[in-house]
Amino acid sequence: MDINNHMEALYFSLSTMTTIGYGVSDYYFGDCWTPLLLVLCQSCAAITFSAVAIGLLFQRISRGQKRSKTILFSDKAVACRVRGVSYLMFRVGELRRHHLIEASVRAYCLKHERIPVTDAALSHSNGRNIAEIETTHFVARHMQLLHPDETFGSHILMSLPQVIVHRLDEKSPLVPPQVWYDAEGKEHLPHTEHDDAFRFKPIETFILDRDAEVIVLLEGTDELTGSALQARHSYRLEDIAWDHYFAPCVFPATSRNATTDAELESRWSWFRRHGNCNAMGSTPACTVDFSKFHDIVQVAKDCNACAFVPDR
């Protein structure tokens, strides 16, 4: 290598590290420091430029905020009664052909908490008791999900639209307790009206008084970039449709619900676009019609069964 001094050693090391090569007649430029400094500055500038360009490109591709916009949430949450039990549901879906890995859903109820500060109550003209109330604003309460099952980590399959189910029972933060107080300190007792038209009325009154809002968080890892992302959505009282559930939006690929072949082809052929075709050809197993993703239909006051509620 014919290295005789520190300058030649430095230049040889720089050439090797930056893969410049050794294709010159006077490899060390006659022991002149000027070419060494120029090559050193140019190499450092090239490395810095490459690092910044690659970083900006990767950051642009893997932006979680942009990726989360491809996660769909239904415009409305629906509430219905199945076999005497009330449920709250909303639907989520994925627009991209590369779905999320280890996708999971969490739900929280953000509401005001009101508690009486004294045991003494004053009589009201309409027979209700009035108490002095202490209000704590915007308290977050976890909402236990029936589907997906939280016992298994609340994971969902994002290859197809999924309906998330929450049971409206005494453990739900959306359901009023036996005795509760509104913002004016008025006492509310258990609902005694048995008319089906009023069975959701106590829940609506409670949600309105507590200014409750359902916050939904969907988290997962992008399959292409490996970056974690979180999509968020919320539902307020005006976003809940009572006595409704979601219209079907997933159909077999051979379904004749489409009037023409072009209309059928315009649907989202999931198993074709995701490369999950069977070995015999590229015919998709099912299609997703996202034009029906937000559609809801009215149901009976108390259903005997619902496809979205586990039969257990």
Secondary structure, 3 states (H helix, E strand, C coil): CCCCCHHHHHHHHHHHHCCCCCCCCCCCHHHCHHHHHHHHHHHHHHHHHHHHHHHHHHHHHCCHHHHHCCEEECCCEEEEEECCEEEEEEEEEECCCCCCEEEEEEEEEEEEEEEECCCCCEECCCCCEECCEEEEEEEEEECCEEECCHHHCCECCCCCCEEEEEEECCCCCCCCCCCEECCCCEEECCCCCCCHHHCCHHHHHHHHHHCCEEEEEEEEECCCCCCEEEEEEEECHHHEEECEEECCCEEECCCCCCCCHHHHHHCECHHHHCCCCCCCCCCCCEEECHHHCCCEEECCCCECCCCCCCCC
